[in-house]
């Protein structure tokens, strides 16, 4: 009998990986069953989630990603020595 994985098994890592998809965006929801899987690939296997669980995971994942990417933007702006950059910088800037 195979093991069943549920919402309690979901992880949000800075450097996630899926055996099917490969490298994923930071804090993409994954779980491990001896290998690492994103939840969407896991749903085709042993991961069982209700619609409510999926929505809960989506909210957590999105919140973590927004926090991470806002931090990265601030780091990059600091690196460039500018803040509140609007639009694209050309090579001369």
Secondary structure, DSSP 8 states (H G I E B T S, - for coil): ----B-GGG-EE-TT-EETTTEE--TT-EEEESSSEEEHHHHTTTTB---HHHHHHHHHHHHHHHHHHHHHHHHHHHHHHT-SS--S---TT-
